[in-house]
Amino acid sequence: MSVSHAVINVVTNTAGQTDLGRVTTLAAVFAQVNDPRKPKGVRHPIAAALTVLTMALLCGARDFRQAADRVAELPQPVLDAVGARRHPVLGIRIPPGRDTLRRLAEIVDAAVMDRLICTWLISLLDEHAGTGLALDGKTVRNTHAGTGLDVQLFSAMRHDTAVVVAQVKVPVDTTEVTQIAALLDPIDITGMTITADAAHPSHDTAKYLIKRQAGYVFTVKGNRPTLLTAIAERLPTAVPDTAAATHTEHRNGHRIVRTIWTAPADGVDFPGAAQLFRIRRDTYAPDGQRVSKHILHGVTSLTCTATEIAAHVRGHWGIENKIHWIRDVLLGEDAHHAYLGNTAHTMAALRNLALALIRLARHTRIKHIMERHHADKMLIPALLNAAIR
């Protein structure tokens, strides 16, 4: 997927006005969410409130106070396009305030809203055959509300676009390992390559993916001692002469060398296993001294080259640095202390949506784009026009 750092151009219609059609499209997605409030006394439509809350996140809002400030600055044409409440006397559009945004995030059916968002995002993406899909869980801090157990969310991100296409809340009495079917059943994974960390290489998970006609690339650690031993025994000695591929990268003055060794998975008791691999990453400082060495082992159902296996392993970690890290650092997810009810899941889904819209508009400088939206709210319709095709 190509990226651009170019300045956003505001799209206008034939009359020279900003095209707000995609703003209405986004509001229509949220219009499918059931409003849990009693009809009497409802002042702000749920579709309008969730849409402007997403826009606040596009402007970098980290909490509901900042979100309310960003929403209050939205121009009248944007508020009109989302269907915001009209003042009965003045005729102007009135945005929802902080308390309304917070209450809705707390009581809305976050699981249903998340599925609607992901289904819509999938419809915007290109054909997925052969694409990697990274699975990983994330614990949202400060969400236990006295129970001692923070909310855990389990999500799936496409390697090629860094867009989250599925996310579920993990029940408190289990772990993400048991939620593979719950996460992937609603989406088509035929022909995709599922990547996951060392918590997931189990017979049940492998059989499920094979049944769904998907491939897998799993890293394996000491929590699967029998499998790890079988992999280590069959791989060639970790010396340069036996390596299947080597890749060198220069980053921030450091030199990073990745070397991969592969072997057939003959005799390994693991469903669908075709190849085994070992990847070693050595990092060297500018003076040539090695500062770190990391080795991991894994198993895959793919019959592809060593370079392609290594690319899938690297692509998997995008879910950490392109989704979870940004939600925590730029959008303050773990620093937020207003997580009651469904708020943690609701806000995670909306943050995923905001990041997806930025990336679908082919931008990679996330903080820069959010700062520009905060400075000029009329750039938001232009972003939506670029993201929604």
C-alpha positions, 0 to 999 in steps of 0.5 A: 500500500503506497503512502503519502506525506503530502498536505491534504487537499480539501475536496470540493463539489461543483459549487466550490463547497467542501464535499461532506458526503463521506461525513454522512456515510460515516454517520450512517454506519453509526446509525445502525447502532441501537440507542440504549437510552430511553427515547424521552429526553434524548437530545443528541442522536446516537449516530451524530454523537459517535461520529463527532467522537470519532472526529475528536479522535482524528484530532488527537483527543485523549480523554472526554474533556479534550473530545468535547473541546474538539467537538465544540470546535467543529464547523456548522457544515460538519455538524449539519452533515452528521445530523447534530441536534438543531437549536429550536430557536437559533437554528444552529447545530448543537454538538453533544457535550462531555457528559453525553459523550461519556455516557454513550460510550459507557452504555452503548453495545460496544461489541455490536458497534465494533462488529459494524465498524469492522464490517464496514472497514472490510468493505473498503479494503482490497482483495485479501488473498495471501494477506497476513492477519496479525492476532494479538491481545491488549489489556486496557489499564485502569479498567477493573473498577474494583474487580482486580481484572482489567478489560482485555481486548483481542483483535486482528489487524491486516498486515498490508493496511494496518487496519483492525478488521475484528476485535472482541472483548475477552471474557473475564474467566478465560484468555485470548487463546480460547477466543480464536473462533469468536474473533475470526468466525465473523470474517472471511479468512480464506487464503489469508496467513494468520500470524500470532505470538507464542501463546497461540500455537495449539493443535485446536487453533491450527485445526481451526485455521486449516478448516477455514482454509487459512495458513498460519505462521506461529512463533514458539517458545518455552510454553510449548516445550515439546514442540519447541524441542522438535523444531530445534532438533530439525533445524540446521546449525545456526551458522551463516553457511546454513542460513536460508536468507539474511536481511540487513537494515539500517535504522537510527544509526544502528545496523540490524541483521536478520538471519533465518534458517528453515527445515521441512516439518517432517515428523513434527506432530502439529496439524498442517505443519509444512516448515520450521524456522529459526530467526536471529536478530542481531543489532549493532551500534554505530561503532560496530559493537553488538548491543542485542541478540534475539532468537525465536523459533516457529512453525508454519503451514506455508510452503514459501520462501524463507524471505516470505516467512520472515516478512510475515513474522515482521509484519505481525509486530505491526499490531503492536507498534501501529495499533497498540502503541499509538492507542497508548502513547498518542491517544492515551488509552492506558492513561485514561481513568474514566473507564466504566461500563463498556467505555474501554471497548467502545473507545478502543473500537473508535480509536481503531476506526480513527487510525484506520481512516487515517491509513486508508487515506494513505498517511503514515505520520499519524501525530502530524495528521491529528495535529493538522485536523485539530488546527483545521477541522474542515480537513476532516471531510477531506480525509474521509473523502480520501479514505472512503471510496 
